[in-house]
Amino acid sequence: MRQLERDLSDLLASFTLPKHLWRKLRTTNIIERCFVEVRRRTRPMVRFVNVQSVVRIIYSIFQSIKTCVLELAMIKRESDCHYPTGE
């Protein structure tokens, strides 16, 4: 319980980001998030024509996630610049 109390601000840090990004932050583990997203998007597709079609879909999913991560990093950098901590 002490560990949870000590790290609570870090655990809730994602809620300081704009609300429209919260849905994209279901997990903090980016690798886990990638696989969850692949499963979610490919589950409705019962069959694939060939290996290349699977590769294209997975590549587009990873590119989408990469874009989101870069967007979050940019927001973080901007907030660090505009809101000094007073140190």
ChimeraX commands (.cxc) that place a marker at each C-alpha (Angstrom):
marker #1 position 0.00,0.00,0.00 radius 0.5
marker #1 position 2.86,2.38,0.78 radius 0.5
marker #1 position 4.30,1.79,-2.69 radius 0.5
marker #1 position 0.97,2.67,-4.27 radius 0.5
marker #1 position 0.67,5.83,-2.20 radius 0.5
marker #1 position 4.25,6.81,-3.03 radius 0.5
marker #1 position 3.79,6.30,-6.80 radius 0.5
marker #1 position 0.21,7.53,-7.08 radius 0.5
marker #1 position 1.12,10.78,-8.82 radius 0.5
marker #1 position 3.13,8.86,-11.45 radius 0.5
marker #1 position 0.27,6.39,-11.94 radius 0.5
marker #1 position -2.19,9.20,-12.55 radius 0.5
marker #1 position 0.14,11.35,-14.68 radius 0.5
marker #1 position -1.63,10.41,-17.92 radius 0.5
marker #1 position -4.73,12.24,-16.67 radius 0.5
marker #1 position -2.82,15.54,-16.85 radius 0.5
marker #1 position -2.78,15.16,-20.65 radius 0.5
marker #1 position -5.66,16.46,-22.78 radius 0.5
marker #1 position -8.81,14.42,-22.31 radius 0.5
marker #1 position -9.09,13.47,-26.00 radius 0.5
marker #1 position -5.89,11.39,-25.59 radius 0.5
marker #1 position -7.11,9.33,-22.62 radius 0.5
marker #1 position -8.74,6.65,-24.80 radius 0.5
marker #1 position -5.40,6.07,-26.51 radius 0.5
marker #1 position -3.70,5.49,-23.17 radius 0.5
marker #1 position -5.40,2.31,-22.02 radius 0.5
marker #1 position -2.07,0.87,-20.97 radius 0.5
marker #1 position 1.33,2.32,-20.21 radius 0.5
marker #1 position 3.14,-0.63,-21.75 radius 0.5
marker #1 position 3.67,0.34,-25.39 radius 0.5
marker #1 position 4.57,-3.19,-26.50 radius 0.5
marker #1 position 1.48,-4.66,-24.87 radius 0.5
marker #1 position -0.59,-1.88,-26.42 radius 0.5
marker #1 position 0.70,-2.74,-29.90 radius 0.5
marker #1 position -0.35,-6.37,-29.62 radius 0.5
marker #1 position -3.74,-5.50,-28.16 radius 0.5
marker #1 position -4.34,-3.12,-31.04 radius 0.5
marker #1 position -3.30,-5.73,-33.63 radius 0.5
marker #1 position -5.73,-8.26,-32.11 radius 0.5
marker #1 position -8.53,-5.70,-31.94 radius 0.5
marker #1 position -8.17,-4.65,-35.56 radius 0.5
marker #1 position -7.54,-8.07,-37.09 radius 0.5
marker #1 position -10.17,-10.04,-35.16 radius 0.5
marker #1 position -13.04,-8.98,-37.46 radius 0.5
marker #1 position -11.01,-10.11,-40.46 radius 0.5
marker #1 position -11.56,-13.85,-40.54 radius 0.5
marker #1 position -9.04,-14.58,-43.30 radius 0.5
marker #1 position -6.19,-12.85,-45.04 radius 0.5
marker #1 position -5.45,-13.22,-48.74 radius 0.5
marker #1 position -1.71,-13.59,-48.23 radius 0.5
marker #1 position 1.18,-12.81,-45.89 radius 0.5
marker #1 position 1.73,-9.39,-47.47 radius 0.5
marker #1 position -1.78,-8.29,-46.52 radius 0.5
marker #1 position -1.13,-9.20,-42.89 radius 0.5
marker #1 position 2.19,-7.36,-42.95 radius 0.5
marker #1 position 0.53,-4.24,-44.39 radius 0.5
marker #1 position -2.16,-4.23,-41.72 radius 0.5
marker #1 position 0.29,-4.73,-38.85 radius 0.5
marker #1 position 2.64,-2.10,-40.27 radius 0.5
marker #1 position -0.19,0.44,-40.49 radius 0.5
marker #1 position -1.23,-0.31,-36.90 radius 0.5
marker #1 position 2.33,0.18,-35.63 radius 0.5
marker #1 position 2.67,3.40,-37.65 radius 0.5
marker #1 position -0.54,4.69,-36.08 radius 0.5
marker #1 position 0.72,3.88,-32.59 radius 0.5
marker #1 position 4.08,5.50,-33.37 radius 0.5
marker #1 position 2.27,8.67,-34.43 radius 0.5
marker #1 position 0.34,8.73,-31.16 radius 0.5
marker #1 position 3.49,8.21,-29.10 radius 0.5
marker #1 position 5.29,11.01,-30.94 radius 0.5
marker #1 position 2.28,13.27,-30.43 radius 0.5
marker #1 position 2.31,12.55,-26.70 radius 0.5
marker #1 position 6.07,13.18,-26.51 radius 0.5
marker #1 position 5.62,16.51,-28.28 radius 0.5
marker #1 position 2.82,17.52,-25.89 radius 0.5
marker #1 position 5.02,16.57,-22.94 radius 0.5
marker #1 position 7.95,18.63,-24.28 radius 0.5
marker #1 position 5.68,21.62,-24.90 radius 0.5
marker #1 position 4.20,21.43,-21.42 radius 0.5
marker #1 position 7.69,21.19,-19.90 radius 0.5
marker #1 position 8.67,24.37,-21.79 radius 0.5
marker #1 position 5.55,26.38,-21.00 radius 0.5
marker #1 position 5.07,25.37,-17.40 radius 0.5
marker #1 position 8.35,25.64,-15.50 radius 0.5
marker #1 position 8.50,23.74,-12.23 radius 0.5
marker #1 position 10.31,26.54,-10.42 radius 0.5
marker #1 position 13.55,24.63,-9.99 radius 0.5
marker link #1:1,2 radius 0.2
marker link #1:2,3 radius 0.2
marker link #1:3,4 radius 0.2
marker link #1:4,5 radius 0.2
marker link #1:5,6 radius 0.2
marker link #1:6,7 radius 0.2
marker link #1:7,8 radius 0.2
marker link #1:8,9 radius 0.2
marker link #1:9,10 radius 0.2
marker link #1:10,11 radius 0.2
marker link #1:11,12 radius 0.2
marker link #1:12,13 radius 0.2
marker link #1:13,14 radius 0.2
marker link #1:14,15 radius 0.2
marker link #1:15,16 radius 0.2
marker link #1:16,17 radius 0.2
marker link #1:17,18 radius 0.2
marker link #1:18,19 radius 0.2
marker link #1:19,20 radius 0.2
marker link #1:20,21 radius 0.2
marker link #1:21,22 radius 0.2
marker link #1:22,23 radius 0.2
marker link #1:23,24 radius 0.2
marker link #1:24,25 radius 0.2
marker link #1:25,26 radius 0.2
marker link #1:26,27 radius 0.2
marker link #1:27,28 radius 0.2
marker link #1:28,29 radius 0.2
marker link #1:29,30 radius 0.2
marker link #1:30,31 radius 0.2
marker link #1:31,32 radius 0.2
marker link #1:32,33 radius 0.2
marker link #1:33,34 radius 0.2
marker link #1:34,35 radius 0.2
marker link #1:35,36 radius 0.2
marker link #1:36,37 radius 0.2
marker link #1:37,38 radius 0.2
marker link #1:38,39 radius 0.2
marker link #1:39,40 radius 0.2
marker link #1:40,41 radius 0.2
marker link #1:41,42 radius 0.2
marker link #1:42,43 radius 0.2
marker link #1:43,44 radius 0.2
marker link #1:44,45 radius 0.2
marker link #1:45,46 radius 0.2
marker link #1:46,47 radius 0.2
marker link #1:47,48 radius 0.2
marker link #1:48,49 radius 0.2
marker link #1:49,50 radius 0.2
marker link #1:50,51 radius 0.2
marker link #1:51,52 radius 0.2
marker link #1:52,53 radius 0.2
marker link #1:53,54 radius 0.2
marker link #1:54,55 radius 0.2
marker link #1:55,56 radius 0.2
marker link #1:56,57 radius 0.2
marker link #1:57,58 radius 0.2
marker link #1:58,59 radius 0.2
marker link #1:59,60 radius 0.2
marker link #1:60,61 radius 0.2
marker link #1:61,62 radius 0.2
marker link #1:62,63 radius 0.2
marker link #1:63,64 radius 0.2
marker link #1:64,65 radius 0.2
marker link #1:65,66 radius 0.2
marker link #1:66,67 radius 0.2
marker link #1:67,68 radius 0.2
marker link #1:68,69 radius 0.2
marker link #1:69,70 radius 0.2
marker link #1:70,71 radius 0.2
marker link #1:71,72 radius 0.2
marker link #1:72,73 radius 0.2
marker link #1:73,74 radius 0.2
marker link #1:74,75 radius 0.2
marker link #1:75,76 radius 0.2
marker link #1:76,77 radius 0.2
marker link #1:77,78 radius 0.2
marker link #1:78,79 radius 0.2
marker link #1:79,80 radius 0.2
marker link #1:80,81 radius 0.2
marker link #1:81,82 radius 0.2
marker link #1:82,83 radius 0.2
marker link #1:83,84 radius 0.2
marker link #1:84,85 radius 0.2
marker link #1:85,86 radius 0.2
marker link #1:86,87 radius 0.2
view
